[in-house]
C-alpha cells in the first residue's frame, strides 16, 4: 500500500509541474515532467493500480485533473469525459499542443 501512495504523490507532483511548465512555456521542464507522468502511469497500469488516479478527477489544478481523466478515459469513460468536458468549457484553459502561445492566464487552472 505504501508504494501506491508514493506513486500517486509522484503523479500529482509531476502533473502539477508539467502544467506549470506548460503555462510558463518551459518545454524542457514540461517534457521531463510528462515523461515522469508516463512512467508512473505505466507502473500503475502494470500493477493494476490505475484506479488510484480517480482521486485526481476533482483536483484543484486543472492540468492534474486533465491528465488523470485522460488516462482513465478507457476505464471510466463517463466520469472521465465529464471532467474533460467541464475543463473544455473554461475560457482560460490553454490547449496543450505544440505551437500555442500563452497570453494572459491564471495558472491555478492548468
Phi, psi and omega per residue, in radians:
X1 nan -0.539 -3.136
X2 -1.112 -0.663 -3.119
X3 -1.154 -0.699 3.120
X4 -1.079 -0.739 3.118
X5 -1.085 -0.757 3.120
X6 -1.083 -0.769 -3.123
X7 -1.191 -0.686 3.135
X8 -1.203 -0.655 3.052
X9 -1.115 -0.709 3.121
X10 -1.141 -0.672 3.084
X11 -1.069 -0.840 -3.128
X12 -1.028 -0.788 -3.136
X13 -1.144 -0.796 -3.116
X14 -1.178 -0.708 3.128
X15 -1.158 -0.698 3.101
X16 -1.132 -0.763 3.140
X17 -1.129 -0.702 3.093
X18 -1.045 -0.800 -3.133
X19 -1.089 -0.818 -3.132
X20 -1.086 -0.793 -3.126
X21 -1.143 -0.612 3.111
X22 -1.147 -0.756 3.111
X23 -1.080 -0.726 -3.114
X24 -1.337 -0.192 -3.113
X25 1.361 0.386 -3.135
X26 -1.643 1.518 -3.049
X27 -1.085 -0.637 -3.117
X28 -1.075 -0.859 3.140
X29 -1.193 -0.704 3.120
X30 -1.053 -0.790 -3.134
X31 -1.137 -0.741 3.105
X32 -1.107 -0.742 -3.140
X33 -1.142 -0.718 3.130
X34 -1.146 -0.657 3.072
X35 -1.047 -0.700 3.091
X36 -1.113 -0.763 3.107
X37 -1.004 -0.814 -3.130
X38 -1.051 -0.748 3.128
X39 -1.133 -0.718 3.130
X40 -1.128 -0.803 -3.141
X41 -1.113 -0.669 3.090
X42 -1.047 -0.795 3.095
X43 -1.056 -0.797 -3.129
X44 -1.076 -0.722 3.118
X45 -1.130 -0.823 -3.119
X46 -1.044 -0.531 -3.096
X47 -1.827 0.269 3.099
X48 0.970 0.721 -3.076
X49 -2.090 0.226 -3.069
X50 -1.054 -0.466 3.131
X51 -0.982 -0.441 3.135
X52 -1.032 -0.411 3.133
X53 -1.232 -0.263 -3.127
X54 -1.019 -0.535 -3.135
X55 -1.106 -0.333 -3.118
X56 -1.592 -0.012 3.137
X57 -1.211 -0.228 3.094
X58 -2.104 0.382 -3.111
X59 -1.134 2.616 3.135
X60 -1.125 -0.565 -3.113
X61 -1.584 2.082 -3.068
X62 -1.037 -0.652 3.138
X63 -1.071 -0.638 3.097
X64 -1.184 -0.777 3.092
X65 -1.049 -0.768 -3.105
X66 -1.090 -0.796 -3.141
X67 -1.146 -0.763 3.119
X68 -1.051 -0.812 -3.136
X69 -1.090 -0.675 3.138
X70 -1.067 -0.753 -3.128
X71 -1.327 -0.369 -3.127
X72 -1.664 -0.093 -3.034
X73 -0.964 -0.713 -3.092
X74 -1.271 -0.464 -3.098
X75 -1.698 -0.628 -3.129
X76 -2.183 1.131 -2.983
X77 -0.962 -0.874 -3.081
X78 -1.120 -0.896 -3.098
X79 -1.070 -0.826 -3.112
X80 -1.198 -0.724 -3.136
X81 -1.183 -0.572 3.056
X82 -1.084 -0.741 3.119
X83 -1.120 -0.803 -3.125
X84 -1.136 -0.642 3.100
X85 -1.162 -0.737 3.099
X86 -1.033 -0.781 3.134
X87 -1.090 -0.701 -3.104
X88 -1.146 -0.317 3.136
X89 -1.446 -0.217 3.092
X90 -1.284 2.233 -3.140
X91 -1.320 -0.334 -3.092
X92 -1.686 0.122 3.141
X93 -1.450 2.279 3.130
X94 -1.432 2.426 3.069
X95 -1.405 2.188 -3.045
X96 -1.529 1.384 3.050
X97 -2.504 2.766 -3.086
X98 -1.059 2.482 3.050
X99 1.641 -0.217 3.126
X100 -1.355 2.481 3.072
X101 -1.910 2.535 3.136
X102 -1.652 2.217 3.036
X103 -1.623 -2.332 3.066
X104 -1.338 2.555 -3.032
X105 -2.865 2.425 3.053
X106 -1.626 1.932 -3.011
X107 -1.104 -0.267 3.135
X108 -1.121 -0.430 -3.040
X109 -1.343 -0.430 -3.075
X110 -1.811 nan nan
